[in-house]
Amino acid sequence: MGAESSIAEEIDFGLDGLVPAAVTDWPTGRLLVLCYLNEEALRLTLESGLVHLYRRSQGRVQKKGVESGHVQRVREIRLNCDGNSLELRVDQEVAACARGYHSCYYRRWNRDEQRWEIVDERIFDPNQVYT
């Protein structure tokens, strides 16, 4: 576990043991999802090359895409200047968003109409992927 422990030593996991991670699309640089990692999730990500994250709502580590099969293959990991957040640059299989969009950031605020508008195309029907 030499490489995993040395990379983790530079990261401030915060009082809750978590570090926020922006997951971006390798080819486009587009933000796909914001998630959290603890040391176990980071270790599993490094070992497997697939993003593992800490599900705060479930209190456990889980591989991204475990239900849908829409995994994220890590191409590069970057650490910010303060050591308290990560960027995971990934090759995304199908979609990152459980609602069927490539990115979880598929809505944009329309100031003129004072509402959120969907600006991306839905790639898949979640009802057919998640049972």
Residue pairs with C-beta under 8 A, 6 or more apart in sequence:
1 43
3 46
4 42
4 43
4 46
4 47
7 42
7 46
7 77
8 39
8 42
8 43
10 79
10 83
11 19
11 42
11 79
11 83
11 84
11 86
12 19
12 82
12 83
12 84
13 19
13 38
13 39
14 84
17 38
17 39
18 36
18 37
18 38
18 54
18 56
19 36
19 37
19 38
19 42
19 84
19 85
19 86
20 34
20 35
20 36
20 84
20 85
20 86
21 34
21 35
21 36
21 37
21 53
21 85
21 86
21 87
21 88
22 31
22 34
22 85
22 86
22 87
22 88
23 31
23 32
23 33
23 34
23 35
23 51
23 64
23 72
23 87
23 88
23 90
23 96
24 30
24 31
24 32
24 87
24 88
24 89
24 90
25 31
25 32
25 89
25 90
25 92
25 102
25 103
26 75
26 76
26 89
26 90
26 91
26 92
27 91
30 102
30 103
31 103
31 105
32 72
32 90
32 92
32 96
32 97
32 102
32 103
32 104
32 105
33 64
33 96
33 97
33 103
33 104
34 104
35 51
35 53
35 54
35 64
36 53
36 54
36 56
37 45
37 52
37 53
37 54
37 86
38 54
38 61
40 52
40 54
40 61
41 52
41 53
41 54
41 61
42 52
44 52
44 61
44 63
45 51
45 52
45 74
45 77
45 88
48 63
49 73
49 74
50 63
50 64
50 65
50 71
50 72
50 73
50 74
51 63
51 64
51 65
51 71
51 72
51 74
51 88
51 90
52 61
52 62
52 63
52 64
53 61
53 62
53 64
54 60
54 61
55 61
55 62
63 71
64 70
64 71
64 72
64 96
65 71
65 72
65 93
67 129
67 130
68 94
68 95
68 98
68 129
68 130
69 93
69 94
70 92
70 93
70 94
70 95
70 96
71 93
72 88
72 90
72 91
72 92
72 93
72 96
73 90
73 91
73 93
74 88
74 89
74 90
75 89
75 90
75 91
76 88
76 89
77 86
77 87
77 88
77 89
78 86
78 87
78 89
79 85
79 86
80 86
80 87
92 102
94 123
94 124
95 101
95 102
95 123
95 124
96 102
96 103
96 104
97 103
97 104
97 106
98 126
98 130
99 106
99 122
99 126
100 122
100 123
100 124
100 125
100 126
100 129
101 120
101 121
101 122
101 123
102 120
102 123
103 120
106 118
106 119
106 120
107 116
107 117
107 118
107 119
108 116
108 117
108 119
109 115
109 116
109 117
110 116
110 117
